[in-house]
Amino acid sequence: MSEHRVSPGVSPALVERDDLPVRSARDHVWCLDRKHRRVLAGVNCGTHRTLGLFTETCNRCWIRRRPRHTWLVIDHRVPMPVDQADQPDDRRDGIVVVARRPVERAGVGRLEIRLRGEIVAAADLQLCGIDHRGVVRHVQVEPAHRQRGFGTLLLDAALARGPGYHWSTTGIGRTEEARDFWAYQDPAEPLHLEQPHYCTHMRQANGELG
């Protein structure tokens, strides 16, 4: 996680809100709303005690009272296996990224975001470790949890599964909401939109080859 500069003016009470937006733990050049460069604006680090997560606050957004000045930081790099996530323990009380492995090699797997045990967002993807390709097939966020960054968190979690891979997506949708989502993205890896580059192993898993 990047280094933070502490600003004395941020109230700790604000970071205990349960409806804060979320963001992955990777390095980001800009603040959450793409308004300020982090290195120039300064970032304040805090803790959400209830969820057991770190928070970050863009100091410039805080001064200007922008609504998304503070966000929760989620470790997206090592998803929790689904059988572990299904166990009734304290991990269900926070926000976790959960992985469902594909049934066969290069088949369709699934990533989920769980909030207090409830699935609030999910993405289907295919990975091939032989050809170093990844295809994001679908990103879906429950309506009640949209506009909080869960879809972007899922995309970061997906790309982290194959650093340096050749990444692409299937159709991204034609709704205004879908177009806004993809236009907002600043992915960690180059991503070819609406041009799924399936390798032979993926096509075989999809039943396209005999």
Secondary structure, DSSP 4 states (H G I P E B T S, - for coil): -------TT--GGGGG-TT--EEESS--SB-TTS-SBHHHH-EEEEEETTTTEEEEEEHHHHHTT-TTSEEEEE--SSPEEHHHHTS-SGGGGSEEEEEE--SSTT-EEEEEEEETTEEEEEEEEEEETTTTEEEEEEEEE-GGGTTSSHHHHHHHHHHHTSTT-EEEES---SSHHHHHHHHH---SS-EETT-----HHHHHHTT---
